[in-house]
Every structure is written in structure tokens, then in C-alpha cells.
Amino acid sequence: MLTNLFELAVIAVSKRFKDQVLMLEVPMRGVAPLLEAVKKLRSSSEYLTALHPDFLQLCLLAKCYKTGLSILEDDIFEVDQPRDFFLYCYYGGMICIGQKHFQKALELLHNVVTAPMSSINAIAVEAFKKYILVSLIQNRQFSTSLPKYTSSAAQRNLKTLCQPYMELASSYSSGKVSELETYIQTNREKFESDNNHGLVKQVVSSMYKRNIQRLTQTYLTLSLQDIAKIVQLSSPKEAEMHVLQMIQDGEIYATINQKDGMVRFLEDPEQYKNCEMIEHIDSSIQRIMTLSKKLTAVDELLSCDPLYLAKAGRERQRFDFDDFDPVPQKFNI
């Protein structure tokens, strides 16, 4: 009881403190104290406290993205309040976007969009807008079909409420930069009012990269001038900058001959047998095994929960096969 009262007091004081630093417009002053409060409150790194979203909000406003990432590295398995989880994933996704960790951002935003909800909420709508944009930036595509485990409320409403973003994804899939830019210019006000115009610009950049990436499937060598023409870039120099950036990011494998301005596309040199790759695979396997154990434990806990058993009993079919007399297998005449 004393522990609970202490936790409630820490949460109340911390939230009041956060409100004050926001009112004074000095979010940086709240980052370190809130981080300490989060560490004191959580029983383990897997537990989501009521202060996690507040801490991430301050990190976001203060642009202390790396400090926020230190908390986002932990896998969360225990949640008390759904709203805390929604805000944690939404703010966390925005912090990852700020650091260009788009894969992690996708994971967090995906959690918001597909989380159980009885009715649609504003956090999920804003998360879905960013989810579409980040999917285009990271994966160069967006699937309009939401996973089957997405709530019916989200399935029914999200696409309608985010129609301009769905249309942007449709325009992106055409591969025509001029059409995409025209659509963005037409809807610029909408994207700016959502504070997503910066992400939208990155979507355009990703289309250039996607189109360059597709050239590697068709050509072995190609001049920078031809690349600029096919991809609709303004000059060979701009094409060179995009190709160099993609090589650096490991998105394509190529060499550029500065003398004649030719690009030679190469095969992936990774043989998947060095120590670093083996360690990465081992780490992934260990994480999957840990998650599997967690899921088994949750499944066992639910299977013994009286509320779950009562609901499962109510939803059973009205009649079981045992309620009927068995059909005789043989007749004696």
C-alpha cells in the first residue's frame, strides 16, 4: 500500500513538473528528472510506466532524440493503461523519425495502428498518417491492407480519415515523380497543418531512390546522364549525388567511373558468413526465443483467468456434438 502511494505521488509530482517546464517553454530542463523518475518507477525494463510518454514528449520537444532512444531500446511487455501505450509508441516513432531510424519508427507506429481499440482515437489517426509516409520512405511501398489482427474500428475508419495520405501512396506507386510532386503541391496546406511536410519531402526523395534501385534490375552499366533522364532528376550531378548516397547507405552496390560518367551496378557482396553477421543472426534468434517464452507465459496465464474462461464459455456454440445421441455405425436387419 505504501509503495502504491509512493508511486502515485511520484507520478503526480512528475506530471506537474512536466506541465511547468512546458509552460515555461524549457522542455530540456525536464528530460533528466523525468528519466530518473521512469527508472525509479519501473519494476523492470519491460514495464511501461505512466511517465514513459511524458518523458518521450519532453525528449521530442527538446530534440534530445538520443536520450529518448535509450528508453526505446527496451522491449515492452507489461502495460497498465492503453493510452500510455498509444502515446509511448507515437512519441517514440517520432523520435526515431528524427534520428532517421525508420525501421524502428515503423515498428512503433505499426503498434499504434494495430493495437486493440473499441473506437477510433486521434493518436491512431495521426500515427497512421506517419505510418504511410515512413513506409514509403523505408520500404518504397505501402500496403493498403491492414493486418487481420487490426481492430475493426481501425479497419473501418483509418483509411477514410487519412484519405490525402492514401492518395499520396497511390500516386507514389505510379513511379512518376512529376505526378507525385503535383499532388503534394496541391495538398501542401493539409500536409503542413499536420506537421508532416518534412516527411512528405523525404517521400519524394525516396521515389528517386526507388527508381534508381529498379535500374539495377535491368542494367549492368548506365551513364549518369541516362540515370538523370530516366529518374527525372535535373542533372547528371544530382544523379551522382543520389547514387553515392545510396551506395553509402548500402541500398545499392555500384561503382562510378568519374572519367566517363558511367555507373556500373554490382551484385551484393555479402556472403553472410563473417563474425558480425553470425552475431547479428544469433542475437535475433535469442530475441525471438525470449519473445516465444513470454507469449507462452501470457497464454498460460490467460487460459487460467476466470474472466476469460467465463467469456469463452458464453461464446461457445449452443450445442456440442456430445449433446446428441451418436449415429449408429451399423444396422442389423
C-alpha positions, 0 to 999 in steps of 0.5 A: 500500500505504501509503495502504491502511494509512493508511486502515485505521488511520484507520478503526480509530482512528475506530471506537474513538473512536466506541465511547468517546464512546458509552460515555461517553454524549457522542455530540456530542463525536464528530460533528466528528472523525468528519466530518473523518475521512469527508472525509479518507477519501473519494476523492470525494463519491460514495464511501461510506466505512466511517465514513459510518454511524458518523458518521450514528449519532453525528449521530442520537444527538446530534440534530445532524440538520443536520450529518448532512444535509450528508453526505446531500446527496451522491449515492452511487455507489461502495460497498465493503461492503453493510452500510455501505450498509444502515446509511448509508441507515437512519441517514440516513432517520432523520435526515431523519425528524427534520428532517421531510424525508420525501421524502428519508427515503423515498428512503433507506429505499426503498434499504434495502428494495430493495437486493440481499440473499441473506437477510433482515437486521434493518436491512431489517426495521426500515427497512421498518417506517419505510418504511410509516409515512413513506409514509403520512405523505408520500404518504397511501398505501402500496403493498403491492407491492414493486418487481420489482427487490426481492430475493426474500428481501425479497419473501418475508419483509418483509411477514410480519415487519412484519405490525402495520405492514401492518395499520396501512396497511390500516386507514389506507386505510379513511379512518376515523380512529376505526378507525385510532386503535383499532388503534394503541391496541391495538398501542401496546406493539409500536409503542413497543418499536420506537421508532416511536410518534412516527411512528405519531402523525404517521400519524394526523395525516396521515389528517386531512390526507388527508381534508381534501385529498379535500374539495377534490375535491368542494367549492368552499366548506365551513364549518369546522364541516362540515370538523370533522364530516366529518374527525372532528376535535373542533372547528371550531378544530382544523379551522382549525388543520389547514387553515392548516397545510396551506395553509402547507405548500402541500398545499392552496390555500384561503382562510378567511373568519374572519367566517363560518367558511367555507373556500373551496378554490382551484385551484393557482396555479402556472403553472410558468413563473417563474425558480425553477421553470425552475431547479428543472426544469433542475437535475433534468434535469442530475441525471438526465443525470449519473445516465444517464452513470454507469449507462452507465459501470457497464454498460460496465464490467460487460459487460467483467468476466470474472466476469460474462461467465463467469456469463452464459455458464453461464446461457445456454440449452443450445442456440442456434438456430445449433446446428441445421441451418436449415429449408429455405425451399423444396422442389423436387419 
